Amino acid sequence: MPSPFTPKIVTASDLLDGDVIYQTEDDRWSRNLTDAEVITDEAHSQIRLLDAERQNIALVGAYLADVNIGANGPEPVHFREDFRRTGPSNYSHGKQEGASNV
Amino acid sequence: MYKYNEFDTAFLNERNAQFRAQVERRIDGSLTEDEFKPLRLMNGLYLQLHAYMLRVAIPYGTLNSAQMRALAEISEKWDKGYGHFTTRQNIQYNWPKLRDVPDMLDALAKVGLHAIQTSGNTIRNVTADHFAGAAADEIADPRPVAELVRQWSTDHPDFQFLGRKFKIAVTGSSSDRAVIKAHDIGLRIAERDGKAGFEVIVGGGLGRTPMIGKTIRDFLPKPDLLPYLEAVLNVYNLLGRRDNKYKARIKITVHENGIDKIRSLVEEQFLLIRPTFSGVDQDMLRDIETAFAAPTWQQKPLTAYEDAYRVDPVFRSWADTNLSAHNADGYAIVTISLKAHGATPGDATADQMRLMADLAERYGHNELRISHEQNVILPHVHKSDLPLIHAELQRADLGTANIGLISDIIACPGMDYCALATARSIPVAQEIATRFDELKLEHDIGALKIKISGCINACGHHHIAHIGILGLDRAGVENYQITLGGDATMTAAIGQRAGPGFSADDIVPAIERLVYAYLDLRTDPSEEFLQTYGRLGLAPFKSALYPEVQAPKVRAPEVSANAA
């Protein structure tokens, strides 16, 4: 039996400032993980990744990342994605500087 | 120090104009990311976890005050007001915007700095002993040679697409402060029968397959340097593997073919190349050497220094740890610690950079150095000026007296910034430094080098640390392996892995147990950690790290360093 599909989001880096961005359901790019479209179907995840990869001018390095569904929407599964969501942990000077972003 | 001539300036301006056009073409969509990436990397621009990162070369770690001030200004104008000094004597800006990078490069060019060949499979920034031109144990200043190598290797058409990156380091002393045995080529200035030359070491490197370099020529006459280096590069370029990037460094070429075969191929190449060098390189070297002439030393009374040393215990503590012997009477080398307890190793704010530039201008013959240990050096300071310098450093949180001690930790950026990292390294350094500062033990512990890497690429030099820490991702959780007994000096050695790794919560207590074990085991306070380790080996330290072994139980298997 195939293993259950882990929910995913499409994430990338913004072309102009390199900031972490997330694909939304209505085809925007948000800097806030809670806005991300949560994909629960593997075939759809591949289509959404292709959609992202076509947007050469706006972004760099789109990929699928695993998420858990929490009370406030998607939450990172891996600690790498948690740091991308929040910013460096040595002191607050990344995304966490704007509290509404995390 | 060397100043750019008209050719250097014209070359840089042209390169920067090219890159400006490339950035515009990327932004308007004319270039895809696949097309743009090699172009940006050739100009030192990476894309990291949270933002772009611009790596600026500081050739052989040498800066003047104007350059340091420019670095500060750039950090304020186009970044977040700080810079990060690296283990290759470079500075990295962690938050530049793509559109601003051409302006940053133009600002750098105005003070003779650039980001060329700080990335990519080329010959990278040439590094050198950070005490060059000042150290009491120096045979000759390595910087003129490093500058010659920089000029030869910059944009060298044969070496723009090597199998992998290639790093060269030079020392002019009997003590190795430039880690020459862990570089693709290490050069040690030597003398034989009254003539100057080099010991040439090849095939060193860290990363996933750490190797100590091997001597390929025990004495190379000085005029033969460039043709010999070219011969080594040619042999590597032809023989080195390109089928697997993890086996593409020259250390693997040397390991797989053996140093004798490499030596014989290099000598063969060298005989062919040598006649094509007309001697113009040596004429250039003589000009460069003139540019690096030592300053005129002053004769001044030492009373101010001696009085402060006698009456001010804070100054005395700093002087005991942060000063090194200079080759001129009455002078000292000052190492400014960028390792305030709990701070990010290697970071300096714009204000701190400006203060260091001012101090260099007022008291240090306008010279600064960046060490691979991520500190800043004022190489030429008269001792009578030290009390004033120390007071100013203290006011700027730059007066930490910890050089060579347990809190003087090398740490790569790790997963706080780096896209390649498998775990964080900076917070581990912050916690260790804070913990041992709280314990007030670090001066009692004495010389101890902790180095932390956040992945097996080993930018944090963990293999050659007395205590090395390697951060890995083990099943989605940060895990830290400890190596012991590494050595970065002329007696270079790769540390031994102590055993299973520790979680992020357990790594600092493990280091604490290790250090307490050393304090118990040493014969007396003069026996340094590495000496105790050399005398007793791994066993007693392993017992301290893994006390649960006393009561047998099932342990998780060790994680291979290659598993991440």
Interface residues (C-beta under 8 A of the other chain):
Chain A: S13 L15 L16 D17 G18 D19 V20 N56 I57 V60 G61 V77 H78 F79 R80 F83 R84 G87 P88 S89 N90 Y91 H93 G94 K95
Chain B: R26 I27 D28 G29 T32 E33 L47 Q48 L49 H50 A51 Y52 K80 K97 L98 R99 T344 M415 D416 Y417 R424 I426 P427 Q430 D473 G476 V477 E478
